[in-house]
């Protein structure tokens, strides 16, 4: 087991960013709900603990709280926003609503003799986002920073190695945030920095070989980053004993099915491609409701997979490309469901396997990408933007048909080509076939054709996003090309909504 920093999650939106930042320092980070028992924390044996931010006030009845014993076990602790308030409150300090709420980037004055801030300028720019402030320090603490409205923007008790920050060090708006985290992790916790993606790969490879022995593993390959990297890892760990089933539902983007097949053709694995377009389109005929479309695709997918898997020999294990964000248990309760996501998860329930193999379960997406590169996968797969399991079916509003798919594929390919040429870097971008037909004119003739919407977003976590302000020159070129090259489209729209209130996909 590598040394680790444990993040206790109190529901704030930045816990994954925090974990990623610390992992980028070669230190393993683990995220657990804020209220896990002390015995579990001791078992994890962290070098340091970070209490994340959260949406609650420490006085809320349903606020998630940690065990007060946490502050007595001698492990260094850094509380951030709610985490800092919780620590102060539990240890006998006072927390109250800020008189003037500071939100956004503010100037903060620090005490450079604090180990967290050593050798930094006395004035720092930090991101604040709090309703409450620490108004009275617990015994043994001193204040090491203040802002215009918060006299205790940072607090510490060096003897007990307890630190609290009223601001977010993990975001880039806090200019020296990474330095502060670095000080905590290395200087205060004494972490060695002993964790790399290569170590992870080697550990997984030997664990899988041990677990699988002479038996074979089945993987549902979607061509997405996670399942592709999972396939590459397994084909290295247990060559010749991996069977990949790629269900091509006919809802992929232009040439995508062939690209996926080509990427795995020279690896030592059995690759089965099932061309099931006809079956999926048949099942989707006449269906317009987004949730129903998603459910039908999920159900069909499982049926095709199950039929194929049943005829294979000696398959004892099922592999899945589950990644760390999929398994983090939230400490903040469940949010209302907006869409039923379909991916290849959920398969084990339908079949009788001896075990499940999830070799990426400890990695974040960017680490999965690094691993994919190490394993020799092409950029076209490893750097792929997310593509939803139900594919283009949820980018065609209303009923899906072969004709609509062809129109959307061509328009989407042009948009992606032009974005690539422009060197702009949206995190996700695609075309959508709206169900709107409108009147236009081409060569003096009336047309009555589809409107295509373009969507390009910037996001870190895909839970929220901003629309990207693409230059008009790029939009002009994409629009002209789609209108000229794609039949049955006479209008191009650019989507300027973020999430919320919209979602990234249209259905
Ligand atoms: P929304 O539309 O919910 O999308 O804002 C957030 C992110 O999730 C992707 N997405 C999916 N991914 N199966 C997936 O594997 C799905 O059913 C699915 N639906 C949405 C979406 O592309 C975006 O990146």
Boltz pocket constraint, residues with backbone or C-beta under 6 A from the ligand:
constraints:
  - pocket:
      binder: B
      contacts: [[A, 338], [A, 339], [A, 340], [A, 341], [A, 342], [A, 343], [A, 386], [A, 387], [A, 388], [A, 389], [A, 390], [A, 428], [A, 462], [A, 463], [A, 499], [A, 502], [A, 503], [A, 504], [A, 505], [A, 506]]
      max_distance: 6.0
